[in-house]
Amino acid sequence: MKSFTSLMNIIETRKNIRFYGKKCESSMDFFTKELKDLLRVISAVSRNMKVSAYLVGGIVRDALLKIPNCDIDIVVDGNGVRFGERLARRLDARIEIHKKFMTAALALKEGQQIDIATSRVEFYYKPAQLPSVESGSIKQDLSRRDFTINSLALSLNRKDYGEILDFFGGREDLKNKKIKVLHKMSFIEDPTRIFRAVRFEKRLGFRMDKHTEALARSAVEMGIVSRVSGVRIRDELIHIMSEEKPFNAIKRLQDLGALSKIGIMVRNGKDYKEDMEKALNSLCKLDQYDRGKILKWRLLMAIMLKDKTARSIELWCLKLKIRKKDMFLIKDTVTNMPKVKKALKDEFSNEYSLYNELRQYPVELLAICHSWSGGYAKNIKKYYKRLVHVKLEISGEDLKDMGYSPSPVFKKVLQRVYRMKFNKKVSGREEELIAAGILMNSYTHNSTQVRSRAR
Ligand code: ATP
């Protein structure tokens, strides 16, 4: 008798799967060997547990488009949590269970994550609010998805291993590069799908079909977008801004009227596009240096909000539940733009003053400043290339070792030695120690004199 694995191989390599109306390879052929091995294990567990398992979501869509994607989303026609536990044991993976949502997330030692869900059906009681969830069939599960191209599943079951389940014409829409909702209430139930539709349009070079676009526009006009919780809008915006070319998506959202519904007025779309393109270009250039933690989405959000006042940026960020740290960074980036524009126009000759000027600003602002080219770019480049790495080789500990007790004088002295280092007046630990010793001596000597005069 043939082993299970070799049987699966035979089934998997069958070339009888029809795609786009003609015979073509299985979408499995696009997967890496590691992924195929993993899917075989998932399949074996489903067979042992006598449940059906499917690969679903973006990975199936992308496999058919031959785009690499390693997000493994599994839907089980049965108890997804129990399935997850069994699979975790088999793969020696860490597991996190969300009983309420009937889901499990596995983290494999190699770093791969597997998300497992129980096939489910959703009920929307109120527009734009999260639905309640109950278990249902795989078809019901796929019917609750956002677009036809995301409603495809790949069977991991023995009888039709590797075959695509396509109940809603997803493959035809992939072929025609169309984004289509599954039903006319889709955007009303969940307006974040408007943002998702735009993201997929721009990422894949697809377009919403006429009907879907009309539904999106009418949902926007009805004001449904402003009813979605801030967190969900925030997540969608961050997703969009993390895409390769986010400005086209932002422009499209503006054309659909969705941006103004979330409090963003992009007055001159062309300017914004250019600013964003240039800033991203600078981000790539600064990447070769230790550019700190410039977050692309934060950078783009600051450009998008650049005409707002500090107070309205704060209010907007609070509404979208943007973390305080990110909010302050975005706000500082926007409010300091005019100051930086004035201060950094010409190349600085004194390195310490340049360092002192730049270290007070968020790194996002430095990337924007670099994108203004000329003196701005030169200053920023100098900062990253030469100044940002200058570090003292001595610390307060060394001053203590010299016999001084810690006091605010330590900070003053270290700052002055720092400045000397920048201006190339000292170099290396030995010279820093000598300079610090002289400065400590003069500071403490002066303060003793002041004290004795006061007495
Ligand atoms: P990406 O490549 O950007 O991760 P994705 O399609 O994998 O795209 P996810 O957000 O990971 O997107 O979602 C996985 C799947 O869950 C989607 O393919 C879709 O079927 C479904 N889905 C996600 N968000 C929604 C939504 N708001 N409404 C309905 N279905 C959704």
Boltz pocket constraint, residues with backbone or C-beta under 6 A from the ligand:
constraints:
  - pocket:
      binder: B
      contacts: [[A, 56], [A, 57], [A, 58], [A, 59], [A, 71], [A, 73], [A, 144], [A, 145], [A, 146], [A, 147], [A, 150], [A, 151], [A, 190], [A, 192], [A, 193], [A, 196]]
      max_distance: 6.0
